[in-house]
Amino acid sequence: MRALDEEELGFEVKAFSVDHSIYGATAYIVEGDVTLAYTGDFRLHGKNGDETEKFIKAAKSASVLITEGTRVGREEHENVSEREVYENALKIVEEAKGLVIADFSARNFERLESFKEIVEKTGRELVVTAKDAYFLHALKVVDGTDRLKGLRIYGNFKANRQKWEELVVEIKYSDYYVSPFEIRKNPENYILCFSFYDMPHLLDIMPDGGTYIYSSSEAFGEEQEFSFLRLWTWLKYFRFDVHGFKVTKEGRPVFEKGLHASGHISKDELRDVIDEVDPDYIIPVHTENPWWFKKNWDEKTIILKNGEVWRPE
């Protein structure tokens, strides 16, 4: 936690690291004539849930709570933790034959660390794309942490590479590259960190079956659902055993629980947090269902439209 000088601003701003699916998620408490707390994106079910708890404890002093509500409009009956994701994915990889594809963003660092542990336990190597490698390198420049250590980088057949790969990734991490030929020859040695947009690379690898693990968020909207149908076609063409989602006879993707932990707090946990903080006013943001707050805390909830101004009494 860090605080900005009250004399410079006329009020004091305190920043708190909170748990989320990416690093850098921050909540704030602003102390002045009125004390205000802002959650940002946060959760309790990740590896750093204790950091969120520290913010919640400090936020009890706030009379105004601005909170996210990403998941309050969803009918969810269980809250999957990152530990559960790790254990479920590990079991799948241990039983897998041939190539494994794990579909998750390398920007989800907890998930990346989980799959690093999985490859260590199963004797495989984790292969990320050059784009993900460039992103991880950029973070190393900022905080000094080498998140590429122990990883491999997929070397595709593109004749013309973009400058960021040519001048940074290839020069600094040339020894990390693994070719499609090497993966084709020994598919049982690798887990590819591929998403839907990386599926064309399978035409270079030409795997004879394998295991695919979808470990990311569900589709929201018709366009995303259509992308999953195309992904399903790719996977079935290469005879992959698919975990994490399936497609019904009606052509709709259905997502299985246990292989993804949301970056956002669950509805039930958020209700407990708000009751614990017990603010005088609640302002929901980042939600498709602000009326859930109104239903639970009618007199306290302030629903604002874009550009609208509100001042506490």
Secondary structure by P-SEA (a helix, b strand, c coil): ccccccccccbbbbbbbbbcccccbbbbbbbccbbbbbbccccccccaaaaaaaaaaaaccccccccccccccccccccccaaaaaaaaaaaaaacccbbbbbccccaaaaaaaaaaaaaaacbbbbbcaaaaaaaaaaaaaccccccccbbbbbccccccccccccccccccccccccaaaaaaccccbbbbcccccccccccccccbbbbbbcccccccaaaaaaaaaaaaaaaaaccccccccccccbbbbbbccccccccccaaaaaaaaaaacccbbbbcccccaaaaaaaccccbbbbccccccccc
